[in-house]
Amino acid sequence: MLSSAAVVSTLLHEMVHLWQHVLGEKPPKRAYHNKEWAAKMQRVGLMPSNTGGVGDKMTGAQMTHYIIADGPFQQAFAALAASGWKLNLESAMRPGELRRPVSKVKFTCPACGANVWGKPDVLVACIPCEQKMLAVGVASYEQQVA
């Protein structure tokens, strides 16, 4: 899971794109991160990097960044965190919602590959192969309702 500083720095990265689009002198072609964008990133305290590592390319089509130690972003974020501010993302990972068990599942014969659909708790057999057919890609009914 990303730290709050990492999430906020990504938002700032995207804001630099917006700055360049609205106020920049040299808008990039397509998804390219150019020198004007890279210079602004450094001024706000983020170092552009094509891999996230120190000393890597600062311009290109696919870019990321890292936070410059004691730079403007790091200082501003430290002051924000010291004020008691907390990142509260509504899209943060949460336990999954409870769902009803599925009403139909696909069963496949392990011998011949024949398929049928039925309720998850039904027992299905392939008569020509004399094999019990198995539910495909679904937990058993007992596991779903547990």
C-alpha positions as CSV (number, residue, x, y, z in Angstrom):
1,M,0.0,0.0,0.0
2,L,1.3,3.4,-0.9
3,S,2.1,6.0,1.8
4,S,0.1,9.2,2.0
5,A,3.1,11.1,0.7
6,A,3.4,8.9,-2.3
7,V,-0.3,9.3,-3.2
8,V,-0.2,13.1,-2.8
9,S,3.1,13.3,-4.8
10,T,1.3,11.4,-7.6
11,L,-1.5,14.0,-7.5
12,L,1.1,16.7,-7.7
13,H,2.7,14.9,-10.7
14,E,-0.7,15.1,-12.5
15,M,-1.2,18.7,-11.5
16,V,2.1,19.5,-13.2
17,H,0.6,18.0,-16.4
18,L,-2.4,20.3,-15.9
19,W,-0.1,23.3,-15.3
20,Q,1.8,22.6,-18.5
21,H,-1.4,22.1,-20.5
22,V,-2.9,25.5,-19.3
23,L,0.1,27.7,-18.6
24,G,3.1,26.0,-20.2
25,E,5.0,27.3,-23.2
26,K,5.7,24.0,-24.8
27,P,2.8,21.5,-24.5
28,P,4.0,18.0,-25.0
29,K,3.1,15.8,-28.0
30,R,0.8,13.0,-27.0
31,A,1.9,11.4,-23.7
32,Y,5.4,12.7,-23.8
33,H,7.0,14.2,-20.6
34,N,9.3,16.9,-22.0
35,K,12.0,19.2,-20.5
36,E,9.5,21.9,-19.5
37,W,7.5,19.4,-17.5
38,A,10.6,17.9,-15.9
39,A,11.9,21.4,-14.9
40,K,8.5,22.2,-13.2
41,M,8.5,18.8,-11.4
42,Q,11.9,19.6,-9.9
43,R,10.8,23.1,-8.9
44,V,7.9,21.6,-6.9
45,G,10.2,19.0,-5.3
46,L,9.6,15.9,-7.4
47,M,12.4,14.3,-9.5
48,P,11.3,12.9,-12.8
49,S,12.7,9.4,-13.5
50,N,11.8,6.8,-16.1
51,T,12.3,4.0,-13.6
52,G,11.9,5.8,-10.2
53,G,15.6,5.5,-9.6
54,V,18.2,8.2,-9.0
55,G,20.1,9.4,-12.1
56,D,17.7,7.9,-14.7
57,K,16.2,9.7,-17.7
58,M,14.1,12.7,-16.8
59,T,12.0,12.9,-20.0
60,G,10.1,10.3,-22.1
61,A,6.8,8.7,-22.8
62,Q,6.5,6.7,-19.6
63,M,7.7,8.5,-16.5
64,T,7.4,8.3,-12.7
65,H,9.1,10.3,-10.0
66,Y,10.6,10.3,-6.6
67,I,10.4,12.9,-3.8
68,I,13.5,15.1,-3.6
69,A,14.9,15.0,0.0
70,D,14.2,18.2,1.9
71,G,12.7,19.7,-1.3
72,P,9.6,21.9,-1.5
73,F,7.2,19.0,-1.7
74,Q,8.7,17.1,1.2
75,Q,8.8,20.2,3.4
76,A,5.2,21.1,2.6
77,F,4.0,17.5,3.1
78,A,5.8,17.3,6.5
79,A,4.1,20.5,7.6
80,L,0.7,19.2,6.4
81,A,1.2,15.9,8.3
82,A,2.3,17.7,11.4
83,S,-0.9,19.6,11.4
84,G,-2.8,16.4,11.9
85,W,-4.0,16.0,8.4
86,K,-4.7,12.5,7.2
87,L,-5.4,11.1,3.8
88,N,-8.9,9.6,3.7
89,L,-9.4,7.8,0.4
90,E,-12.9,6.6,-0.2
91,S,-11.4,4.2,-2.8
92,A,-9.2,2.6,-0.1
93,M,-9.3,-1.2,-0.1
94,R,-12.1,-2.6,2.1
95,P,-13.4,-6.1,2.8
96,G,-15.6,-7.2,-0.1
97,E,-19.3,-6.8,0.2
98,L,-21.4,-9.9,1.0
99,R,-22.9,-11.4,-2.1
100,R,-25.6,-13.9,-2.6
101,P,-24.4,-17.3,-3.7
102,V,-24.4,-17.7,-7.5
103,S,-27.5,-19.3,-8.9
104,K,-25.9,-21.2,-11.8
105,V,-22.4,-22.6,-12.4
106,K,-20.7,-24.4,-15.2
107,F,-19.8,-28.0,-14.7
108,T,-17.2,-29.8,-16.9
109,C,-16.5,-33.4,-17.4
110,P,-12.8,-34.0,-16.6
111,A,-12.6,-36.9,-19.2
112,C,-14.3,-35.5,-22.3
113,G,-14.7,-31.8,-21.6
114,A,-18.5,-31.7,-22.0
115,N,-20.2,-28.8,-20.2
116,V,-23.5,-28.3,-18.5
117,W,-25.0,-25.5,-16.3
118,G,-26.8,-26.1,-13.0
119,K,-27.3,-25.0,-9.4
120,P,-24.0,-24.9,-7.5
121,D,-25.1,-27.7,-5.1
122,V,-26.3,-30.2,-7.7
123,L,-24.5,-33.4,-8.4
124,V,-23.8,-33.8,-12.1
125,A,-22.3,-36.8,-13.9
126,C,-21.2,-37.4,-17.5
127,I,-23.0,-40.7,-18.4
128,P,-20.8,-41.7,-21.4
129,C,-17.6,-41.2,-19.3
130,E,-19.0,-42.3,-16.0
131,Q,-17.3,-39.3,-14.4
132,K,-18.5,-36.8,-11.8
133,M,-18.6,-33.3,-13.5
134,L,-16.7,-30.5,-11.7
135,A,-17.8,-26.9,-11.1
136,V,-15.5,-24.6,-13.0
137,G,-13.9,-21.6,-11.4
138,V,-16.4,-21.3,-8.6
139,A,-16.1,-22.2,-4.9
140,S,-18.5,-24.9,-3.8
141,Y,-21.9,-23.9,-2.5
142,E,-20.9,-24.6,1.1
143,Q,-17.8,-22.3,0.7
144,Q,-19.9,-19.5,-0.7
145,V,-22.5,-19.5,2.1
146,A,-20.0,-20.0,4.9
